Amino acid sequence: MEKISIQKLKWIKSLQLKKNRDKEDCFIIEGEKIGKECMRSIPDDIGLIGCIAEVENLVPKNLRDRSFILSSKEFERVSRLKTPNKLLIVINKPSIISFNSEKKFLILENIQDPGNLGTIIRTADWFGIEQIVCSPECADVFNSKTLQASMGSFLRVTVHYKELTSFLEHTEYNVTGALLDGEPLKDDSMKKSNAIMLGNEGKGISKSLEKFCNNPVKIPGHGGAESLNVSVAASILMYEWTKK
């Protein structure tokens, strides 16, 4: 492998910004574990691989022509992580998969924290939920922190960004909404639901979207905390929704 050029380093660093990811139609993932999964699962979508010399053996022969060696200092320049990894991959964004109204899905309104979004994607993957509909104000699925938190589940869960009012107003989905004034969650609370809706970390589901939640529920607590983290609430609801 040859050493990476300054131009390529600048280009990789530019992809930290969403506007540049959108313009270039690609994104970055970092880490050996998630990197190996991408090299195995989607080799044709990989545009560039950067690694330090000690892990170049992780790169398969069929991808070496797209691979470059970086020094530790160069990794620090392009990484968004406090402790940079030894491997990064630039991936071309996948073709858009159509939303399937016959399958279960999550609806997320204004989830701001990329880590929360990534954790929800990972949990959805665990419970076999393959699609998520996000409001435009949600964190970017291709943000490095979102991808890191998803631990590779972004490869199997499709995230759609839609204006939620127009998406929901002409449909007849049975939507379970996580609301503080909802009915306490029971074993059969979600049997007929097509979707689960969760709202912003601080404000919850907005009043304009509450009307689409024909099954408002809350997760009963027994302590002093004001509320649950949105990714934790999502995990509990997905468990109840998918258990047999």
C-alpha positions as CSV (number, residue, x, y, z in Angstrom):
1,M,0.0,0.0,0.0
2,E,1.2,3.5,-0.7
3,K,1.1,6.4,1.8
4,I,-2.0,8.7,1.6
5,S,-1.7,12.1,-0.1
6,I,-2.4,15.4,1.6
7,Q,-5.2,16.0,-0.9
8,K,-6.9,12.7,0.1
9,L,-6.5,13.5,3.8
10,K,-8.2,16.9,3.3
11,W,-11.0,15.2,1.4
12,I,-11.6,12.6,4.1
13,K,-11.6,15.4,6.8
14,S,-14.1,17.3,4.7
15,L,-16.6,14.4,5.1
16,Q,-17.0,15.3,8.8
17,L,-19.5,17.8,7.6
18,K,-23.0,16.7,6.5
19,K,-23.1,19.1,3.5
20,N,-19.9,17.5,2.1
21,R,-21.2,14.0,2.8
22,D,-24.3,14.9,0.8
23,K,-22.3,16.5,-1.9
24,E,-19.9,13.6,-2.3
25,D,-22.6,11.0,-1.7
26,C,-20.4,9.1,0.8
27,F,-19.6,8.8,4.5
28,I,-16.9,7.5,6.8
29,I,-16.9,4.6,9.3
30,E,-14.1,4.0,11.8
31,G,-12.9,0.9,13.6
32,E,-11.6,-2.5,13.0
33,K,-14.7,-4.5,13.9
34,I,-17.2,-2.4,11.9
35,G,-14.6,-2.1,9.1
36,K,-14.2,-5.8,8.7
37,E,-17.9,-6.2,8.5
38,C,-18.2,-3.6,5.8
39,M,-15.3,-5.1,3.8
40,R,-17.0,-8.4,4.0
41,S,-20.6,-7.3,3.4
42,I,-20.4,-4.4,1.0
43,P,-17.0,-4.4,-0.8
44,D,-18.4,-2.9,-4.0
45,D,-19.6,0.2,-2.1
46,I,-16.1,1.0,-0.6
47,G,-14.4,4.0,-2.1
48,L,-11.3,4.3,0.0
49,I,-9.6,2.5,3.0
50,G,-7.1,4.1,5.3
51,C,-5.2,2.2,8.0
52,I,-2.0,2.4,10.0
53,A,0.7,-0.1,8.9
54,E,0.3,-2.6,11.7
55,V,-3.3,-3.5,10.6
56,E,-2.9,-3.5,6.8
57,N,-3.2,-7.3,6.9
58,L,-6.9,-6.7,7.6
59,V,-7.5,-5.4,4.1
60,P,-8.3,-8.2,1.7
61,K,-6.4,-8.4,-1.6
62,N,-9.4,-7.3,-3.7
63,L,-9.5,-4.0,-1.9
64,R,-5.8,-3.1,-1.8
65,D,-6.0,-0.9,-4.9
66,R,-8.3,1.4,-2.9
67,S,-6.2,1.3,0.3
68,F,-3.7,3.7,1.8
69,I,-1.3,3.9,4.8
70,L,-1.8,6.7,7.4
71,S,0.4,7.6,10.3
72,S,-1.0,8.0,13.8
73,K,-0.9,11.8,13.4
74,E,-2.7,11.6,10.1
75,F,-5.4,9.6,11.8
76,E,-5.8,12.2,14.5
77,R,-6.3,14.8,11.8
78,V,-9.2,13.1,10.1
79,S,-10.9,11.2,13.0
80,R,-13.9,12.6,14.9
81,L,-13.2,10.2,17.8
82,K,-11.3,11.2,21.0
83,T,-9.2,8.0,20.6
84,P,-8.7,7.5,16.8
85,N,-9.0,3.9,15.5
86,K,-6.5,2.2,13.3
87,L,-8.8,1.7,10.3
88,L,-11.3,4.0,8.5
89,I,-13.3,3.4,5.3
90,V,-15.0,5.8,3.0
91,I,-18.3,4.2,1.8
92,N,-20.5,5.3,-1.1
93,K,-24.0,5.8,0.1
94,P,-26.3,2.9,-0.7
95,S,-29.1,3.1,-3.2
96,I,-32.3,4.2,-1.5
97,I,-34.5,1.3,-0.5
98,S,-38.3,2.0,-0.8
99,F,-40.3,2.2,2.4
100,N,-42.3,-1.0,2.9
101,S,-45.7,-0.2,4.5
102,E,-46.3,-3.9,5.2
103,K,-43.4,-4.1,7.6
104,K,-43.0,-2.8,11.2
105,F,-41.2,0.4,11.6
106,L,-40.1,3.1,14.1
107,I,-41.0,6.8,13.8
108,L,-38.5,9.2,15.4
109,E,-39.2,12.9,15.8
110,N,-36.3,15.3,16.3
111,I,-33.8,12.8,18.0
112,Q,-30.8,15.2,18.4
113,D,-28.1,13.0,19.8
114,P,-26.3,10.9,17.2
115,G,-25.4,8.3,19.9
116,N,-29.1,7.9,20.7
117,L,-30.0,7.4,17.0
118,G,-27.2,4.9,16.5
119,T,-28.2,2.9,19.6
120,I,-31.8,2.8,18.4
121,I,-30.7,1.6,15.0
122,R,-28.6,-1.2,16.7
123,T,-31.5,-2.2,18.9
124,A,-34.0,-2.2,16.0
125,D,-31.6,-4.6,14.2
126,W,-31.5,-6.9,17.2
127,F,-35.3,-7.1,17.3
128,G,-35.6,-7.6,13.5
129,I,-37.1,-4.1,12.7
130,E,-35.6,-3.2,9.3
131,Q,-36.8,0.4,8.8
132,I,-37.0,3.7,10.6
133,V,-38.7,6.9,9.6
134,C,-37.0,10.0,10.9
135,S,-38.1,13.7,10.9
136,P,-35.7,15.9,8.9
137,E,-34.5,17.4,12.2
138,C,-33.2,14.1,13.5
139,A,-29.4,13.5,13.7
140,D,-27.8,12.3,10.5
141,V,-27.6,8.6,10.1
142,F,-24.2,9.0,8.4
143,N,-22.7,11.1,11.3
144,S,-19.7,9.2,12.5
145,K,-21.1,9.0,16.1
146,T,-24.3,7.6,14.8
147,L,-22.5,4.9,12.7
148,Q,-20.2,4.1,15.7
149,A,-23.1,3.6,18.0
150,S,-25.0,1.5,15.5
151,M,-22.1,-1.1,15.5
152,G,-22.7,-2.1,11.9
153,S,-26.5,-2.3,12.1
154,F,-26.8,0.6,9.6
155,L,-26.0,-2.1,7.0
156,R,-29.3,-3.9,7.8
157,V,-31.7,-1.1,9.0
158,T,-32.9,1.5,6.4
159,V,-33.4,5.0,7.7
160,H,-35.8,7.3,5.8
161,Y,-36.1,11.0,6.4
162,K,-39.6,12.4,5.8
163,E,-41.8,15.3,6.9
164,L,-43.8,13.3,9.4
165,T,-47.1,15.1,9.3
166,S,-47.5,14.7,5.5
167,F,-46.2,11.1,5.9
168,L,-48.8,10.2,8.4
169,E,-51.9,12.3,7.6
170,H,-53.2,10.1,4.8
171,T,-52.4,6.7,6.4
172,E,-54.2,4.5,8.8
173,Y,-51.3,3.0,10.7
174,N,-51.8,1.8,14.3
175,V,-49.1,3.9,16.0
176,T,-48.0,3.3,19.6
177,G,-46.6,6.6,20.9
178,A,-44.4,6.9,24.0
179,L,-46.2,9.6,26.0
180,L,-45.9,10.5,29.7
181,D,-49.7,10.6,30.0
182,G,-50.2,7.4,28.0
183,E,-51.7,4.2,29.4
184,P,-49.3,2.0,31.4
185,L,-47.6,-0.5,29.2
186,K,-49.1,-4.1,29.4
187,D,-48.3,-7.4,27.7
188,D,-50.9,-6.9,25.0
189,S,-50.6,-3.1,24.6
190,M,-48.9,-3.2,21.2
191,K,-50.3,-6.3,19.5
192,K,-52.0,-4.4,16.7
193,S,-49.4,-1.7,16.2
194,N,-47.7,-1.1,12.9
195,A,-45.2,1.4,14.3
196,I,-43.7,2.9,17.5
197,M,-43.2,6.7,17.7
198,L,-40.6,8.3,20.0
199,G,-40.0,12.0,20.4
200,N,-37.2,14.4,21.2
201,E,-34.9,13.7,24.1
202,G,-36.1,16.7,26.1
203,K,-39.6,17.5,24.8
204,G,-41.0,14.1,23.7
205,I,-43.5,13.8,20.9
206,S,-44.8,17.2,19.7
207,K,-48.5,18.1,20.1
208,S,-48.8,18.2,16.3
209,L,-47.9,14.5,16.1
210,E,-49.7,13.2,19.2
211,K,-52.9,13.0,17.2
212,F,-51.3,10.2,15.1
213,C,-50.6,8.1,18.1
214,N,-53.8,6.0,18.5
215,N,-52.2,3.9,21.1
216,P,-50.4,6.2,23.7
217,V,-48.5,4.3,26.3
218,K,-46.0,5.0,29.1
219,I,-43.4,2.8,30.7
220,P,-44.2,2.7,34.4
221,G,-41.3,3.5,36.7
222,H,-40.9,3.1,40.5
223,G,-38.0,5.5,41.2
224,G,-37.4,9.2,41.2
225,A,-36.1,9.8,37.7
226,E,-38.2,12.2,35.6
227,S,-37.9,10.1,32.4
228,L,-36.1,7.4,30.5
229,N,-33.4,8.0,27.9
230,V,-35.1,7.8,24.5
231,S,-32.9,4.9,23.4
232,V,-33.7,2.9,26.6
233,A,-37.4,3.6,26.2
234,A,-37.2,2.5,22.5
235,S,-35.5,-0.8,23.6
236,I,-38.2,-1.6,26.2
237,L,-41.0,-0.9,23.7
238,M,-39.3,-2.9,20.9
239,Y,-38.9,-5.8,23.3
240,E,-42.6,-5.8,24.2
241,W,-43.6,-5.3,20.6
242,T,-41.7,-8.2,19.1
243,K,-41.9,-10.8,21.9
244,K,-44.1,-13.9,21.2
